[in-house]
Amino acid sequence: MSATRVFVARLAGCAVFDPAGDRVGKVRDVLVVYRKSDPPRVVGLIVEIPGKRRVFLSIGRVTSIGAGQVITTGLINIRRFEQRGGEVRVIAEMLGRTVSFNDGSGTAVVDDVAIEEKSEGVWEVGQLFVRRPKPTGSPFAKAPTAFVTWKEVREASAPGQSQPAEQLIATYSELKPADLASTMLDLPEQRRRDVAEELPDDRLATVLEEMPEQAQIEILVALGDERAADVLDHMQPDDAADLIAQLPAERGEHLLELMEPEEADDVRFLLAYPADTAGGLMTPEPIIVSADATVAEGLALIRRHDLPPALGAAVFVTLPPYEPPTGRFLGVVHFQRMLRYPPHERLGTLIDQGLDPVTADTSAAEVSRILASYDLVSVPVVDEKHRLVGVVTIDDVLDYLLPEDWRSHPDDDAERRAAARAALTTGSIPIPGRRAGHGAR
């Protein structure tokens, strides 16, 4: 082994490689079992492999831990991980728990856990990094910290009890929304709700967008109306519309009334279209510019850090007004074309003359065929007066094509990718199990 002591919180997200140097996944947690008197013994790692599947990697198959990576002896068993009785996840269940000092000097909270190699292939919990309560009467004082051994403290609650939700959130603060969504889906239902309660509105919004609709609804219902409306305000309008469409009509309308008027108007606009049309798939927030705007201005707009990549692939030129429904739609300028011209060039002269918009009632099958046939990232949507009302992006189409549970059950991931490719190529939209969409209400 390249290290004999490793702090578990630093392992989260570390890459796992096979002996040939090929990456096979990333560490999500460490699994231990409690013993009667000795420190807990490490039995293995929980590793996320492609397809968002969590699998078990026995600690005996780990040959090296260090320099931000884990190396294994060979292939990983891809059977989905299932936690057994007596097993405890260190990050999900131990960090943040309260311990009492055996010398009677008080309590502390576990901030991190070090695992140590005692002999080849045998690891156990070694030191704990703990944080005592802040001193009273001194608001600016920092909470004292200490390294202690397992035998110096005792847990103040039953083994395996989950830590406060805020501790789990802090541990996974660097995760991408899709990874945090996958992590939350692995938690028990009540625990998932606790974590959702602690997440900021904007963070929870991006995480919900990555979850299956049933999990979205469960969390939204548990939040209460005021908080739910705040979270919906931060979601992409098309995702918010998809979610509201699954709720009873009365509750959906109530949430729309609680949302910010501008955000609610976008969602209501999308709910007016059937799910299997361009109007039902589109996003009403493309980058819209005048024909007199320059390349420099267009590039500045697509550099916004909060802009999804698919929406940043092009700008859309219209007559005023520049909010959907706009003035007459003039055309699209792709960002790669902008890169080929000087900053002062007018965007009106760079319009792609070969790309025609679709109408809001164009079928989803036809939209998918157009995207696939012309290798497009997005396609503009216009109304009967040729006004721009939105844009359908490739991720909008994929969300529609893939079954509702593709995020939470990736076992047949390869088959689903193949089905999606076939549907994009042939336009054969119906796929069993997909969401009902806006038209369900």
Secondary structure, DSSP 8 states (H G I E B T S, - for coil): ---SEEEHHHHTT-EEE-TTS-EEEEEEEEEEE--SSS--EEEEEEEEETTTEEEEEEGGGEEEEETTEEEESS----SB----TTEEEIIIIITT-EEEETTSS-EEEEEEEEEEEEETTEEEEEEEEEE----TT-TT----EEEEEGGGEEESS-TT----HHHHHHHTTTS-HHHHHHHHHTS-HHHHHHHHHHS-HHHHHHHHTTS-HHHHHHHHHHH-HHHHHHHHHHS-HHHHHHHHHTS-HHHHHHHHHHS-HHHHHHHHHHHTS-TTBHHHH-BS---EE-TT-BHHHHHHHHT-TTS-TTGGGEEEEESS--SSS-SBEEEEEEHHHHHTS-TT-BGGGS--TT---EETTSBHHHHHHHHHHTT-SEEEEE-TT-BEEEEEEHHHHHHHHS-TTTTT-GGGHHHHHHHHHHHHHH-----TT----GGG-
